[in-house]
Amino acid sequence: MSTAHICSRATAGLSAPEVIVEVHLSNGLPCFTIVGLPESTVREARERVRSALLTSHYDWPDHRITVNLAPAELPKAGGRFDLPIALGILVASQQLDARATENREFYGELGLNGGLRATKGILPAVSLATKAGRVCGIPECQRSAMAHVPNCRVISAPDLLTLCARLKQENPAHPIQQHRERTSEVETDVADIAGQALAKRALEISAVGAHHLLMSGPPGAGKTLLASALPGLLPAMTAAETFELAMIRDMAGLDSDSRRPFRAPHHATSGAALVGGGSLALPGEVSLATHGVLFLDELPEFSARTLDLLRQPLEQGRITINRAKTTNTYPAQFQLVSAMNPCPCGYAGSLDRRCRCSNEAVTRYQARVSGPLLDRIDLHIQLERQSSAQLFDADKDAESSKTIRLRVTGARAHQLRRQQVLNAQLEGKALLRHCAMDNSVQRWFESASDRLNLSARGVHRSLRIARTLADMEEQECVEEPHLMEALSYRPRVAS
């Protein structure tokens, strides 16, 4: 009788708990059993592993094979356990020296021809294995993605036979060279957008303070084009932000990208796709947009229940997904940019076209977006369509996204030095301390807030916007003009 122990890791959100793959060969009728709370994809590894070993010119043990995935109470899913199971069988049958797998972890799905295929959620596993001082055996196709993991050492191969050959070498592991992917030019340059000075001003305020933005206007006003320009105004992501986003994208089966994300889900998107969910509690759009922009076009066309799911991540910057077998928490530090028409036909309040909707229809349409959600959006602006003359009369001196991004980068750096967070994340006493103002200015702001019937959340969000406006003018104190402009971006609430 022979046994083998191979280290691997399961997936649990952005964590990766350790799993020991125990393989036992014993006498008896030949069979292959996998225990340890495996999902169907793991149980199906029996056929993949057997074919992969045979096509890789290894012998299949004519024994009773028992594979245990410990700890038994942890759910295991995916094809990542194919490789450690195969290596465990080779070690237990003495076709591979046990020393070849010592202090190493392995993840990878096996093809019937012995090829190694990529698996989701490998970045968190390699990161934790590296911190534990272990070398990782991975598919060759995922080697480049390991550049996001500092100081990692991997053994990569395109197939099982090649991997086993490399495991027999004296020093098969090599460090992955860290590199930053080049950031491509912005897809939408602010300088190419004709007119819309108010919207461009709001975009810069949003970029400086990480504030959420709602644009309302008739069809063709440029709402979608303006929203697509916001990522180009944001500073380049730090190494920590890039790594966090890479882990989230890896969990969703997407390639890594060093650019700020811009996610624009369709209004038919389900709640689980928007905030995350499913049987495996996978990340949704709010997490995939972390450190970037989540753009919701035609906001009232989303179901009210789906939109209200955004209320918690907008406040907390994270989303917790509870399922019967697992609970996963993902970051959701995104900037929400939303767009809507003022009414079903889109022309309520327009200066150049008459609205065909009744007052009741307009009220019902606007009521599709709940008041609590609107109250969580910092900047509300109204847009008008540009005339043909304005579209052809381009401003040759208009600032480019690159120029604005330099200002945004400097202002954000100043905020982080002063308060360690961006203005949109200021809370409680820290908010009042960093928004210090004269007594007369404070009394004016209190009176104005009461007249506008602002909620406590609305007052605080106006203060954050005023703090951002002061930072854009490099002023330490919040003045009355900053507060006046900040209040102009709040929605009007009837008494």
Secondary structure, DSSP 8 states (H G I E B T S, - for coil): -EEEEEEEE--BTTB--EEEEEEEEESSS-EEEEESSB-HHHHTHHHHHHHHHHHTT-----SEEEEEEESTTS-B-SSTTHHHHHHHHHHHTTSS-GGGGTTEEE--EE-TTSBEE--TTHHHHHHHHHHTT-EEEEEGGGTGGGGGSTT-EEEEESBHHHHHHHHTSSS--EE-----------SS-GGGS-S-HHHHHHHHHHHHHT--EEEE--TTSSHHHHHHHGGGGS----HHHHHHHHHHHHHTT----SS--EE---TT--HHHHHEETTTTEE-HHHHTTTSEEEESSGGGS-HHHHHTTHHHHHHSEEEEE-SS-EEEEE---EEEEEE-SSSSS-TT-SSS-----HHHHHHHHTTS-HHHHHT-SEEEE-----HHHHHS--TT---HHHHHHHHHHHHHHHHHHHSS-GGG--HHHHHHHT---HHHHHHHHHHHHHTT--HHHHHHHHHHHHHHHHHTT-SS--HHHHHHHHHTS-----
